[in-house]
């Protein structure tokens, strides 16, 4: 069997080897002291972004369910880690982050039942509502969650812990993403996205596969959230569910190409660069930069940069609709 | 093998099928003909579970299926080639075929079936790495048929395969369908092209405004059909 949709990276060689090389280089650079506090924080952010962009791409780019509620699962992961620390429940650190991912996936499973009965725009709005519900729940139980005051997360580890934690998280997400989209599971996601009825006629239990995609996306977002809470040492209902993050993640995935393997990674790098440029030169200008970039990409290459370069147009119909809309407006 | 027993199907308040009954025995090649809007596609979609009848029942190999979801019906061995092909355009030809054998029962026979469909449609082998969305209309129809054959079906529902194809291609694909029948596959064909369907099927039903108005083995000779559908 030939590998499915491996084209975007095919000409750069084997993905596994490439991932290991990158990992080794970043490790070695840290060991010899080439990576200072600033660069290290950039790389940590980049890894969190990559995990989030990948998680969004699995659900929205591959399974075709556009979501705004992504940040809700990020918040659930973050709060899981924070609550463990708040209530002095001692779990070895990598495991509390893992638990954050599991709690997010569990939350996804619970809300999947009502959510997956609706599709398209309604689903997107529904996910947003779910994220708000999660936040409201945290605000509503101050005795358990310390509500708006937020929680400080214990973090007795050296900076190297965060750095390597981020690397492991980011690179494993990349490998998992690659594995999924090249498997029969990934193919099933695409079939549900591209032709719902035909997928059902092929024997795909569409509800089941949409639930699976939803849970994988939540798990990854929860891992990122758990890690981020640990790294930031503090969560509160506003920063953990910060809405501008949703926008950022969508920009990453869409600019890079949400239906390609390399897209979310390229997008995450670009957004990080925009942000740094924005911070340096004009305060909050990075959001403006991203917005302009988003419109340009939608208009001229709805498959994203990687999608356009690879020539394998598999943009979800959703994006094509937006492109058509923009075309009509401009002509 | 497949028995549709007095089903009525509605879209909201609008009735699309009224007490429709058809029966197909194993190995038979049955056609349902009728004009636009007669309810042919509705009938097909109801059999494969995309729609559910309000009254009546559908049984397949002794099992009642009208309440089942489409993926369970597909798992029983009912293959459906939908109107307008409904391929997965962003997947390659090969990936589309891979989707065809997603079911467990079909996965086991994948290599065997892949060989069979490549032999039936050699052009698909040449184009196996091409995106399905970039194929010509005829090739897409061939892929749609091949995809459902990959599922190793017991019965094949074919909806309007001639739609939008050049006469020569229609002939070519029709020959493949006849060949499949010869190999023992049960076929239910729905067609607007009445002459084409009636000339080759063992038996046929005429669907008009949601009801069966005629059935028989030699409808081409019936006065009613000649007058209403063939303009003679």
Boltz contact constraints between the chains, C-beta under 6 A:
constraints:
  - contact:
      token1: [A, 191]
      token2: [B, 88]
      max_distance: 6.0
  - contact:
      token1: [A, 191]
      token2: [B, 99]
      max_distance: 6.0
  - contact:
      token1: [A, 194]
      token2: [B, 88]
      max_distance: 6.0
  - contact:
      token1: [A, 194]
      token2: [B, 90]
      max_distance: 6.0
  - contact:
      token1: [A, 195]
      token2: [B, 86]
      max_distance: 6.0
  - contact:
      token1: [A, 195]
      token2: [B, 88]
      max_distance: 6.0
  - contact:
      token1: [A, 197]
      token2: [B, 50]
      max_distance: 6.0
  - contact:
      token1: [A, 198]
      token2: [B, 86]
      max_distance: 6.0
  - contact:
      token1: [A, 200]
      token2: [B, 70]
      max_distance: 6.0
  - contact:
      token1: [A, 200]
      token2: [B, 71]
      max_distance: 6.0
  - contact:
      token1: [A, 201]
      token2: [B, 48]
      max_distance: 6.0
  - contact:
      token1: [A, 201]
      token2: [B, 70]
      max_distance: 6.0
  - contact:
      token1: [A, 201]
      token2: [B, 74]
      max_distance: 6.0
  - contact:
      token1: [A, 201]
      token2: [B, 80]
      max_distance: 6.0
  - contact:
      token1: [A, 202]
      token2: [B, 99]
      max_distance: 6.0
  - contact:
      token1: [A, 202]
      token2: [B, 102]
      max_distance: 6.0
  - contact:
      token1: [A, 203]
      token2: [B, 71]
      max_distance: 6.0
  - contact:
      token1: [A, 203]
      token2: [B, 74]
      max_distance: 6.0
  - contact:
      token1: [A, 203]
      token2: [B, 75]
      max_distance: 6.0
  - contact:
      token1: [A, 203]
      token2: [B, 102]
      max_distance: 6.0
  - contact:
      token1: [A, 203]
      token2: [B, 103]
      max_distance: 6.0
  - contact:
      token1: [A, 204]
      token2: [B, 71]
      max_distance: 6.0
  - contact:
      token1: [A, 205]
      token2: [B, 71]
      max_distance: 6.0
  - contact:
      token1: [A, 314]
      token2: [B, 90]
      max_distance: 6.0
